[in-house]
Amino acid sequence: PTSVCNGPVQLTTVTSGSDKTA
């Protein structure tokens, strides 16, 4: 996914596509 930079938040952002949404 695109949330590879966020880490723990990637589980939530994997659905939206934004790694900064969570």
N, CA and C of each residue as an Amber inpcrd file, in Angstrom:
protein
    66
   0.8240000  -1.2370000   0.0000000   0.0000000   0.0000000   0.0000000
   0.8440000   1.2650000   0.0000000   0.1880000   2.3920000   0.1060000
   0.9130000   3.6660000   0.0710000   1.2660000   4.1250000   1.4710000
   0.7760000   3.4050000   2.4540000   0.9750000   3.8270000   3.8320000
   2.2120000   3.1940000   4.4500000   3.1230000   2.7470000   3.6080000
   4.3280000   2.0860000   4.0830000   5.1880000   3.0400000   4.8990000
   4.9580000   4.3310000   4.7380000   5.7500000   5.3290000   5.4440000
   5.1790000   5.6370000   6.8230000   3.9420000   5.2750000   7.0220000
   3.3010000   5.5930000   8.2870000   3.5490000   4.5260000   9.3380000
   3.4570000   3.2760000   8.9410000   3.7450000   2.1990000   9.8810000
   2.4790000   1.6200000  10.4890000   2.1860000   1.9660000  11.7380000
   1.0150000   1.4410000  12.4460000  -0.2960000   1.9470000  11.8530000
  -0.2120000   3.0450000  11.1610000  -1.4120000   3.6550000  10.6030000
  -1.7420000   3.0370000   9.2500000  -0.8180000   2.2680000   8.7060000
  -0.9910000   1.7110000   7.3710000  -2.2110000   0.8050000   7.2910000
  -2.6160000   0.2620000   8.4260000  -3.7730000  -0.6250000   8.4400000
  -5.0500000   0.1500000   8.1690000  -5.0550000   1.4170000   8.5540000
  -6.2420000   2.2370000   8.3810000  -6.2170000   2.9460000   7.0300000
  -5.0140000   3.3070000   6.5940000  -4.8930000   4.0880000   5.3690000
  -4.8630000   3.1950000   4.1420000  -4.6770000   1.9180000   4.3420000
  -4.5930000   0.9840000   3.2230000  -5.9090000   0.9640000   2.4580000
  -6.9790000   1.3760000   3.1280000  -8.2920000   1.3820000   2.4940000
  -8.5020000   2.6690000   1.7090000  -7.9650000   3.7560000   2.2250000
  -8.1750000   5.0440000   1.5770000  -7.1050000   5.3020000   0.5180000
  -5.8860000   4.9360000   0.8300000  -4.8080000   5.1450000  -0.1120000
  -3.8910000   6.2660000   0.3440000  -4.2790000   6.9590000   1.3940000
  -3.4580000   8.0490000   1.8920000  -2.7500000   7.6270000   3.1740000
  -1.4530000   7.8290000   3.2350000  -0.6930000   7.4120000   4.4080000
  -0.7080000   8.4860000   5.4890000  -1.5600000   9.4680000   5.3290000
  -1.6390000  10.5500000   6.3050000  -3.0770000  10.7760000   6.7710000
  -3.9560000   9.8630000   6.3970000  -5.3730000  10.0520000   6.7040000
  -5.6850000   9.6970000   8.1490000  -4.9200000   8.7550000   8.6830000
  -5.2000000   8.2920000  10.0340000  -4.7090000   9.3240000  11.0430000
